[in-house]
Amino acid sequence: MDIKTDIKMEINKSIIEVLSNKDYSPMTDEAILKHLSVERSKTGVFLKQLDEMENDGIIFKTKKKKYVLPNRINLVVGILKMHRKGFGFVLPESDSKGDVYIASGEMNGAMNNDKVAVRLLYEKEGDKKREGEIIKVIKRENYEVVGNFENGNNFGFVVPNDSKLGTDIFISQEGINGAKTGDKVVAQILVWPEKRRSPEGKIIEILGKKDEAGTDIAGIIRQHKLSEVFPLKVREEADRIPLEIPQEEIEKRADYRDKSIITIDGADAKDLDDAVSVEKLNNGNYLLGVHIADVSFYVKENGELDKEALKRGCSVYLINKVLPMLPENLSNGVCSLNPRTDRLTLSIEMEIDPSGKVVAHNIFNSIINSKERMTYTDVSDILEDKDEELIKKYEGIYQDLLRMHELAKILNKHRDERGSIDFDFDEAFIHLNEKGIPTKVETAERRTANRIIEEFMLKANETIAEHFHWMEIPFVYRVHEEPDIDKINEFKKFIYNFGYVLKGANDEVRPKTLQDITRQIKGKREENVISTVMLRSLKKASYSPHCYGHFGLAADYYCHFTSPIRRYPDLTIHRIIKETIEKGHLNEKRAKKLKAFVEIASKRSSEAEKIAEGIEREVEDLKKAEYMSNHIGEIHTGIISGVTSFGIFVELENTIEGLVRISSIDDDYYIYEKEKYQLIGERTKRIFSLGEEVTIKVIGVNIPNREIDFELKNPEKKEIL
């Protein structure tokens, strides 16, 4: 696999070098072969790679079958993002000049999320965006479409869940396959759309009635090409895993079964992959133990379980449902650190001085037996409220909890002093009844116990990352690169409107500078709004084989080590860690193989994380819309969380957000000031700006589109949701 990858990279590089030459004139494949003096024995591989590069949109073949780079012939290659009104934008893959606007009449059969080639019609001039027409669909994304089926007399059609697809799917009588009006279905596309012609397809799966419990979420899962069911080969491999730990394996490991080790997690969590212990040493230092489920002992490299885990990338959490990365008999069973049960772990012990600095550490294979399965709520009640009943119930570990609290405060202070940014956003906690209907939406608590585990996991992740960075072996890091300075300067202008000043030079920003702003806004009504804009000004964290550090945490070294049950990067580095523990080093051949693989694992895991976040947000927005559909007519107070040319977004105390359309504010004509995030009345000079408190009335909900409509009201009364 590595040799083939190296050959492909070399061929790609040589082809791009030829096509990039300023004196290059378009050549046929034969001319390129001749120009590069490709040996006859390698022509097949070379021609195949030319085809792959064309299929990927890296190069373009003209009507005369000559190859060019897209940008040399005024083409842009990228991903189409459509609006449900029919127009869209192409997000370029490599072009840095910005998105390209595509009018509805210039789609030429492309659909949302397709990879396309665009011919530019207008270049960017001033505030005017680039415009183009799609001339080729390079890669289709929507081979299957989830939606609601409607039956006609001699045909049917599917209205897609994704309104951005912009068209219904025509279903012939032969393709209905038992579907009935009101069914949530999966349609396979047989004929792609053309101008003034809808796509055609057939029904391949009926998910259930659209109004039945669970069908809505099942539709979203299927729409994003995820599955609740593991393939047969994966299930069979999982079923063959023995529940008993082999004695010979126990003898190889540090036996920590008698130590006071506990798990602390959410009350509903079943995949417990981290346990902790804290001791106070004679020299005044603390010994923090972080013990992580040894998933790699059970999930072997290149096995069916491993391949499926890489494909999934991570577990997905959907309010009352989990799509696990691993089958339940592993994630909730043999790998989960259940109480009073022997479990295999990979441990790191860190000696930490009273200032919060790690002065020594040790990484090793272990076996533990968790003394208690604690919840965040119980631990927080013990430490915050001194709950006597709970203290008595857990008297055997009470002193451990006090030491953990003490150490966590030290670690937090140490992290705070170096400039780590702590975003304390309100997150929604949505209660569903047995039918999947939302009954209550409130903000989730982030209490003392949550912060203890957070600090311990952060410290373990940093220590592991630094250790393996200096070993100079292939690894997967969690990176958060420095922000784009232009975005930071925009943020600087934005917060100035609230009376805050971002200190420092105009050409750089440090985490501590942003941390200072988070301290100033703490507890103020504009806190959530400014924190949101700040977060949008930063780059998104991702996985990488390179150790670029983590800007938000102000950490030079960081990785994800602590959740191998639910994240593939953690599983990958567990294998590398264990291999170095057992062998002491990696030979050149193994290092080369791992180097190629951590590239793949980093890319796939970053993609999977993005998909998971999108699905989780989509399900949350759906349930919030469902909830608010039962509260139409109510009046509430909220904070302006977004200002656009078409209206203002208002967020309520329970995190639900709705739109006040500008057309409904009829006391004046309002001008949108983008730089200041404001709407200003032309006559009255009334200003609507971010962070302002307003009173709204709930006037409408569009559940399929996850849209909630508000209108402004004079402050009268506030009802509790």
KOLVO-434970 format. One line per 4 residues: number of its first residue (from 1); for each residue x, y, z of C-alpha. Coordinates in steps of 0.25 Angstrom, whole numbers. Example, Ala and Ser with C-alpha at 12.3 -4.5 7.8 and 13.67 -1.06 7.14 Angstrom:
BEGIN
1) 49:-18:31 ~ 55:-4:29
//
This chain:
BEGIN
1) 0:0:0 ~ 11:10:4 ~ 19:7:-9 ~ 7:9:-18
5) 4:22:-10 ~ 18:27:-12 ~ 18:24:-27 ~ 5:31:-29
9) 10:43:-22 ~ 23:43:-30 ~ 14:42:-43 ~ 5:53:-38
13) 17:62:-35 ~ 23:60:-49 ~ 10:63:-56 ~ 7:75:-49
17) 21:81:-50 ~ 20:79:-66 ~ 6:85:-66 ~ 10:97:-57
21) 22:101:-66 ~ 19:115:-71 ~ 23:111:-85 ~ 14:99:-85
25) 5:96:-97 ~ -7:86:-95 ~ -2:72:-98 ~ -9:59:-100
29) -6:47:-91 ~ 4:41:-101 ~ 11:55:-102 ~ 13:56:-87
33) 18:41:-86 ~ 28:45:-97 ~ 32:58:-90 ~ 35:51:-77
37) 42:39:-84 ~ 33:29:-77 ~ 38:15:-79 ~ 28:5:-87
41) 26:-4:-75 ~ 21:8:-66 ~ 12:14:-77 ~ -1:6:-71
45) 1:12:-57 ~ 4:26:-62 ~ -8:26:-71 ~ -17:21:-60
49) -12:32:-51 ~ -15:42:-61 ~ -29:37:-61 ~ -30:38:-46
53) -25:52:-46 ~ -35:56:-56 ~ -46:49:-48 ~ -42:56:-36
57) -42:70:-43 ~ -27:72:-41 ~ -25:73:-56 ~ -35:75:-67
61) -36:69:-81 ~ -41:78:-92 ~ -50:73:-104 ~ -37:71:-112
65) -32:61:-101 ~ -21:70:-96 ~ -18:72:-82 ~ -17:85:-74
69) -18:91:-60 ~ -32:96:-58 ~ -27:110:-54 ~ -20:111:-67
73) -33:111:-75 ~ -41:120:-65 ~ -47:108:-58 ~ -50:106:-43
77) -51:93:-36 ~ -59:92:-23 ~ -71:87:-15 ~ -85:92:-19
81) -93:98:-7 ~ -107:100:-12 ~ -118:109:-5 ~ -132:104:-5
85) -136:115:-14 ~ -128:109:-25 ~ -115:117:-26 ~ -102:113:-19
89) -87:115:-17 ~ -75:107:-21 ~ -65:106:-10 ~ -52:105:-17
93) -42:94:-13 ~ -29:101:-16 ~ -33:115:-21 ~ -31:126:-10
97) -39:136:-17 ~ -53:133:-10 ~ -66:126:-14 ~ -72:126:-27
101) -87:130:-29 ~ -95:120:-37 ~ -109:125:-42 ~ -120:115:-42
105) -120:114:-58 ~ -105:111:-58 ~ -105:98:-50 ~ -106:89:-62
109) -110:77:-54 ~ -101:78:-42 ~ -107:76:-28 ~ -103:80:-14
113) -90:75:-9 ~ -85:71:-23 ~ -71:73:-27 ~ -71:82:-40
117) -63:90:-50 ~ -68:104:-52 ~ -65:113:-63 ~ -63:127:-58
121) -73:138:-64 ~ -69:150:-56 ~ -56:152:-47 ~ -57:159:-34
125) -58:174:-34 ~ -60:182:-22 ~ -71:176:-13 ~ -76:168:-25
129) -74:153:-24 ~ -69:144:-35 ~ -79:137:-43 ~ -79:125:-52
133) -86:113:-59 ~ -84:99:-56 ~ -78:92:-68 ~ -75:78:-62
137) -79:69:-50 ~ -66:63:-45 ~ -72:55:-34 ~ -86:52:-30
141) -90:52:-16 ~ -104:49:-15 ~ -106:34:-21 ~ -117:32:-11
145) -127:42:-5 ~ -135:42:7 ~ -149:48:7 ~ -164:47:8
149) -171:39:-2 ~ -184:45:-9 ~ -192:35:-18 ~ -199:40:-31
153) -208:32:-41 ~ -197:26:-49 ~ -184:31:-43 ~ -179:36:-30
157) -168:46:-25 ~ -159:48:-13 ~ -158:61:-6 ~ -144:61:-1
161) -140:64:14 ~ -129:73:9 ~ -137:85:3 ~ -124:89:-3
165) -124:78:-13 ~ -134:88:-20 ~ -143:77:-27 ~ -152:65:-25
169) -148:51:-29 ~ -158:45:-40 ~ -162:31:-37 ~ -168:22:-48
173) -179:12:-44 ~ -169:1:-45 ~ -159:8:-36 ~ -169:10:-24
177) -167:-3:-18 ~ -178:-3:-8 ~ -176:11:-3 ~ -188:19:2
181) -191:34:3 ~ -185:39:16 ~ -174:29:17 ~ -160:33:20
185) -152:26:9 ~ -138:25:2 ~ -138:27:-13 ~ -127:23:-22
189) -124:32:-33 ~ -124:25:-47 ~ -124:37:-56 ~ -117:50:-52
193) -124:64:-54 ~ -123:72:-66 ~ -128:86:-70 ~ -143:86:-67
197) -143:71:-64 ~ -144:65:-50 ~ -135:53:-46 ~ -142:40:-47
201) -140:28:-37 ~ -146:16:-30 ~ -149:13:-15 ~ -139:4:-9
205) -143:6:6 ~ -155:10:14 ~ -151:16:28 ~ -165:17:34
209) -176:27:34 ~ -170:41:35 ~ -178:44:48 ~ -174:31:55
213) -165:32:67 ~ -150:31:63 ~ -153:32:48 ~ -148:46:47
217) -134:43:53 ~ -133:30:45 ~ -135:39:32 ~ -124:49:36
221) -115:37:39 ~ -117:31:26 ~ -117:44:19 ~ -102:45:24
225) -99:31:19 ~ -97:26:33 ~ -102:13:38 ~ -107:8:52
229) -104:-6:48 ~ -90:-12:47 ~ -86:-21:35 ~ -87:-36:37
233) -72:-38:37 ~ -70:-27:47 ~ -81:-33:56 ~ -75:-47:55
237) -61:-42:58 ~ -67:-35:70 ~ -74:-48:75 ~ -61:-56:75
241) -55:-47:85 ~ -53:-54:98 ~ -59:-48:111 ~ -49:-54:120
245) -35:-47:121 ~ -24:-57:118 ~ -15:-60:130 ~ -2:-58:122
249) -7:-44:118 ~ -9:-40:132 ~ 5:-45:136 ~ 11:-35:125
253) 4:-23:132 ~ 5:-14:144 ~ -6:-19:153 ~ -14:-7:158
257) -26:-15:162 ~ -24:-11:177 ~ -22:3:175 ~ -33:14:177
261) -37:16:163 ~ -51:22:159 ~ -59:26:147 ~ -66:39:146
265) -76:41:134 ~ -90:45:131 ~ -101:38:137 ~ -106:32:123
269) -92:28:118 ~ -89:14:115 ~ -76:14:108 ~ -67:18:120
273) -53:19:114 ~ -45:27:125 ~ -43:25:139 ~ -34:33:149
277) -27:32:162 ~ -19:43:170 ~ -9:41:182 ~ -2:51:190
281) 13:48:191 ~ 22:50:202 ~ 30:61:195 ~ 17:69:194
285) 15:66:179 ~ 2:59:174 ~ 2:46:166 ~ -9:47:155
289) -12:34:148 ~ -21:34:136 ~ -25:20:132 ~ -31:18:118
293) -38:6:112 ~ -28:-3:104 ~ -37:-4:92 ~ -25:-7:83
297) -23:-21:90 ~ -37:-25:85 ~ -37:-17:72 ~ -26:-22:63
301) -19:-14:53 ~ -25:-17:39 ~ -36:-26:44 ~ -51:-24:41
305) -53:-16:54 ~ -42:-7:51 ~ -46:-4:36 ~ -60:-1:41
309) -55:8:52 ~ -46:16:42 ~ -58:17:33 ~ -67:22:44
313) -56:31:50 ~ -63:34:63 ~ -76:31:70 ~ -88:40:68
317) -97:45:79 ~ -111:48:76 ~ -119:52:88 ~ -125:39:92
321) -117:30:82 ~ -102:27:80 ~ -96:22:66 ~ -84:15:72
325) -70:14:66 ~ -70:0:71 ~ -80:-11:73 ~ -87:-10:87
329) -81:-23:92 ~ -68:-15:92 ~ -72:-1:94 ~ -81:-4:105
333) -76:-17:109 ~ -62:-23:109 ~ -55:-9:107 ~ -63:-1:116
337) -57:2:130 ~ -69:-4:137 ~ -68:-3:153 ~ -63:-15:160
341) -59:-22:148 ~ -45:-25:143 ~ -41:-17:131 ~ -29:-16:122
345) -24:-1:121 ~ -13:7:116 ~ -8:17:127 ~ 0:29:129
349) 4:34:143 ~ 9:48:144 ~ 16:54:156 ~ 11:68:158
353) 17:79:167 ~ 9:89:174 ~ 10:99:163 ~ 3:89:153
357) 16:85:145 ~ 18:71:142 ~ 32:67:147 ~ 32:52:143
361) 23:43:136 ~ 22:28:133 ~ 14:21:122 ~ 10:6:123
365) 1:-5:120 ~ -8:-8:132 ~ -20:-16:138 ~ -30:-8:147
369) -42:-11:155 ~ -51:2:156 ~ -55:4:170 ~ -67:12:167
373) -75:17:155 ~ -78:32:159 ~ -86:42:152 ~ -83:57:149
377) -96:60:157 ~ -92:52:170 ~ -78:56:170 ~ -82:71:168
381) -92:70:179 ~ -81:64:189 ~ -71:75:186 ~ -80:87:184
385) -91:84:194 ~ -85:75:203 ~ -96:65:202 ~ -96:57:215
389) -104:45:209 ~ -95:44:197 ~ -82:46:205 ~ -86:34:214
393) -90:26:202 ~ -76:28:196 ~ -68:30:209 ~ -58:20:203
397) -53:29:192 ~ -57:43:199 ~ -43:46:201 ~ -39:43:187
401) -50:52:182 ~ -44:64:191 ~ -30:61:185 ~ -36:61:171
405) -43:74:173 ~ -30:80:180 ~ -21:76:168 ~ -31:80:157
409) -31:94:163 ~ -16:95:162 ~ -16:89:148 ~ -26:100:144
413) -18:111:150 ~ -6:106:143 ~ -13:105:129 ~ -20:119:132
417) -6:126:135 ~ 0:121:121 ~ -12:127:114 ~ -22:115:111
421) -35:120:106 ~ -47:115:113 ~ -60:116:105 ~ -71:114:114
425) -83:113:105 ~ -97:109:109 ~ -100:96:103 ~ -115:90:101
429) -120:78:109 ~ -132:73:102 ~ -142:64:109 ~ -149:54:100
433) -161:45:104 ~ -163:31:100 ~ -168:35:86 ~ -156:44:83
437) -164:57:85 ~ -156:68:92 ~ -163:72:106 ~ -153:81:111
441) -140:89:106 ~ -131:95:117 ~ -116:98:118 ~ -107:87:122
445) -98:89:134 ~ -83:89:134 ~ -80:86:148 ~ -68:83:157
449) -67:69:154 ~ -68:72:139 ~ -56:81:140 ~ -48:71:149
453) -49:61:138 ~ -46:72:127 ~ -33:76:134 ~ -28:62:136
457) -31:58:122 ~ -24:71:116 ~ -12:68:124 ~ -11:54:120
461) -13:58:105 ~ -2:69:106 ~ 8:60:113 ~ 6:48:103
465) 7:58:91 ~ 20:64:96 ~ 26:50:100 ~ 24:45:86
469) 28:58:79 ~ 42:57:84 ~ 43:42:81 ~ 41:47:66
473) 32:35:62 ~ 19:36:54 ~ 7:40:62 ~ -6:47:61
477) -7:60:68 ~ -19:69:71 ~ -15:83:65 ~ -21:97:66
481) -13:106:57 ~ -11:121:59 ~ -23:129:54 ~ -23:137:41
485) -19:151:45 ~ -30:158:36 ~ -41:151:44 ~ -35:155:57
489) -34:169:52 ~ -49:168:49 ~ -52:163:63 ~ -44:174:69
493) -53:184:61 ~ -66:176:66 ~ -62:176:81 ~ -59:191:80
497) -74:194:78 ~ -76:188:92 ~ -65:196:98 ~ -54:185:99
501) -40:186:93 ~ -32:175:88 ~ -17:178:92 ~ -5:175:84
505) 1:176:71 ~ -7:177:58 ~ 1:165:51 ~ -1:155:62
509) -9:150:74 ~ -6:142:86 ~ -16:133:93 ~ -14:141:106
513) -19:153:99 ~ -32:146:95 ~ -33:140:109 ~ -33:154:115
517) -45:157:107 ~ -52:145:112 ~ -50:149:126 ~ -55:163:123
521) -68:158:117 ~ -70:147:128 ~ -85:148:133 ~ -89:160:124
525) -100:159:115 ~ -91:160:103 ~ -83:148:107 ~ -89:137:98
529) -89:147:86 ~ -75:151:87 ~ -70:137:90 ~ -77:132:78
533) -71:143:69 ~ -57:140:75 ~ -59:125:72 ~ -62:128:58
537) -50:136:57 ~ -41:125:60 ~ -37:113:52 ~ -44:99:54
541) -36:89:62 ~ -33:76:54 ~ -24:64:54 ~ -11:64:47
545) 2:56:47 ~ 10:69:49 ~ 11:75:63 ~ 7:89:61
549) 2:91:75 ~ -12:96:80 ~ -14:111:80 ~ -27:111:88
553) -21:103:99 ~ -8:111:98 ~ -1:97:97 ~ 11:94:89
557) 8:79:89 ~ -6:73:89 ~ -13:60:84 ~ -25:51:87
561) -21:39:95 ~ -33:38:105 ~ -45:32:97 ~ -41:21:88
565) -55:15:89 ~ -61:26:82 ~ -50:33:74 ~ -41:26:64
569) -29:36:66 ~ -28:31:80 ~ -28:16:76 ~ -17:19:65
573) -8:25:75 ~ -10:15:86 ~ -5:5:76 ~ 8:13:74
577) 9:15:89 ~ 8:1:92 ~ 18:-3:81 ~ 28:6:86
581) 26:1:100 ~ 28:-13:96 ~ 39:-12:86 ~ 46:1:90
585) 46:6:76 ~ 41:5:62 ~ 49:0:51 ~ 50:8:38
589) 40:-1:30 ~ 30:0:41 ~ 32:15:43 ~ 30:17:28
593) 17:9:28 ~ 12:17:40 ~ 16:30:34 ~ 7:27:22
597) -5:22:31 ~ -5:34:41 ~ -7:43:29 ~ -19:35:25
601) -24:34:39 ~ -23:49:42 ~ -30:52:29 ~ -42:42:31
605) -43:46:46 ~ -44:61:43 ~ -55:58:32 ~ -63:48:41
609) -63:59:52 ~ -68:69:43 ~ -79:60:39 ~ -83:56:53
613) -83:70:58 ~ -93:74:46 ~ -102:62:49 ~ -102:65:64
617) -105:80:61 ~ -116:76:51 ~ -123:66:61 ~ -122:77:72
621) -128:88:62 ~ -139:78:58 ~ -143:75:73 ~ -143:90:76
625) -152:93:65 ~ -162:82:69 ~ -162:87:83 ~ -164:102:79
629) -176:97:70 ~ -183:95:83 ~ -180:109:88 ~ -185:118:77
633) -191:131:82 ~ -183:131:95 ~ -174:144:99 ~ -160:142:103
637) -147:151:106 ~ -135:147:98 ~ -121:153:93 ~ -119:157:79
641) -109:146:75 ~ -107:150:60 ~ -110:162:51 ~ -112:160:36
645) -117:168:24 ~ -130:160:25 ~ -133:161:40 ~ -128:158:54
649) -126:145:61 ~ -130:144:76 ~ -125:134:85 ~ -134:130:97
653) -129:126:111 ~ -130:111:108 ~ -121:113:95 ~ -132:112:85
657) -130:122:74 ~ -141:129:64 ~ -141:139:53 ~ -148:153:54
661) -149:156:39 ~ -146:170:35 ~ -159:171:27 ~ -167:169:41
665) -160:181:47 ~ -169:191:41 ~ -167:204:49 ~ -155:209:40
669) -146:205:28 ~ -134:198:34 ~ -120:199:28 ~ -110:187:30
673) -96:191:35 ~ -88:179:33 ~ -75:184:40 ~ -83:187:53
677) -93:176:52 ~ -104:185:53 ~ -117:189:47 ~ -120:204:48
681) -133:211:46 ~ -132:221:35 ~ -142:231:41 ~ -143:227:56
685) -128:223:57 ~ -132:212:65 ~ -121:201:66 ~ -122:186:67
689) -108:181:71 ~ -102:168:76 ~ -103:165:90 ~ -115:174:92
693) -127:169:100 ~ -140:169:93 ~ -154:163:95 ~ -160:154:85
697) -173:146:81 ~ -172:132:75 ~ -180:133:62 ~ -177:121:54
701) -168:109:52 ~ -164:101:40 ~ -160:87:45 ~ -154:81:32
705) -145:93:30 ~ -142:95:45 ~ -147:109:45 ~ -153:117:56
709) -159:131:54 ~ -160:142:64 ~ -166:156:64 ~ -161:167:73
713) -171:171:84 ~ -170:182:95 ~ -166:177:108 ~ -178:172:114
717) -176:158:121 ~ -167:147:120 ~ -172:132:120 ~ -163:121:125
721) -161:110:114
//
